[in-house]
Amino acid sequence: MFLRQKKVAKELVDAAAVNATSVISYTNTYKPSDINLGSLNGPTISVSVDNGKIYVGSQGVAICNSTDNATIATFQTGNGTNQLVFSHSSNTVSNGVNYWIGNSTCNGTADLTFEIPKGASSVTLTIKTGVATTQQVFDTAQAQIISVVPQFSASVIKKLSKQIDYAYDFKRFEGNSTSDNGTIKLNSVDLDVDVRDKANSNATNFIVTLKPTDMAGIANATIDNSTANATCSKGADKFTCNATNDIGSLNPGNFREFTIYVNATGTDVLSERRFTVDAFLDFAANNVANKTLLTNAPFGEWEYKGTVIYVPIIGHAPEQGRYTTIRLQSKDKSSYANKVRALILASDGSLVTADLGQITAGQPFTITGGDLKAKVEAAGKTVGDTFAAILIVTTAEDSLFAYAVFDHQGVSRRVPLKVKDGKIVE
């Protein structure tokens, strides 16, 4: 059986039953192949669906011969059910001959409406040819005539990617910028029955939830669809961006891009962080189901410019015999390379930035716990007898060598230095 599938928007079917017309035409044919002795006189033919109902229009319906458009079987019963029954007392159905479902006089397309029930994923049509008196079926054919597919989808096409720059005390991005942006693409595929065809309202909210792993230092966020810009609502751990628009009328086969701008304060020290997004379509129409398009989709990250070394424990308490020594070496001979900055965790939970100088290629560069503690105290803050810090060195990771020792009352232990990719040679 040759049938072209009709594609219907899942957003519609998930909300309510949907009617589809013009599903079957004269080009959709049925060719029996399993009739005993090759032909059957006085056939009974049933046309049924596995989901929903079939309604017969005013022009009626019949089974027609594709060769001469002769009526082979006339409609008997089943309007408004899942099965239509056709029969004829004297006509013949034969193997190898094409038949189609037409109107009652076989001179036009059958006026049939297929009701797709709420929540269905497809509709399959089954044609059976047999004899009513014996209830024997000789030939069966099946084909999926309706598929239920999502009309809308979303993807991240540009991620946040700015580097937090050493040159601006880690408060701004490279180039003295305080803004970064990423883009989500909303797609609308071309369907036979789409949201625009059936929705009782085109008003829609496209809601994007931006979730940083750290909210500190972010001033605000906005969302822009090229024609309008909206401010995102700032929560304790996320931004909720609502791009109110006529999304339901977005032309099938087209797309729209939404750019989210994330702006740093420019005055707060920024930590490295990752971003994810959720995306949700909230339709005003009550016959269109709201749809989650993205959940925790990666949306980029902010990283420090340079190689980042995490020092988990630093001790400095001479009265207790506690000291820390960190030694760095670099093979990078570039004049602009090897600058060393620190982000030191103070007792109040804030980060203190400090310029520690520049490594000379091939020469050991020493940093002590006392050096770092002094930088914190110079900023008017304090640290305990043990604390943590992040070192950022402006060179490639494979050019850098690092080593740290924690001494306590004459006993020395190596401090494990952590980097993102694990390539530092200690």
PyMOL commands that set and color helices and strands:
alter all, ss='L'
color gray80, all
select helices_A, chain A and resi 10-13+36-38+166-168+174-176+195-198+247-249+318-320+369-378+397-399
alter helices_A, ss='H'
color red, helices_A
select strands_A, chain A and resi 6-9+18-21+29-30+39-41+44-49+53-56+62-65+71-77+83-87+92-94+99-102+112-116+122-131+136-149+152-158+163-164+179-188+204-212+218-224+229-231+233-234+239-245+255-264+273-283+291-304+307-315+322-330+339-345+351-358+365-368+386-393+400-408+411-414
alter strands_A, ss='S'
color yellow, strands_A
deselect
rebuild
show_as cartoon
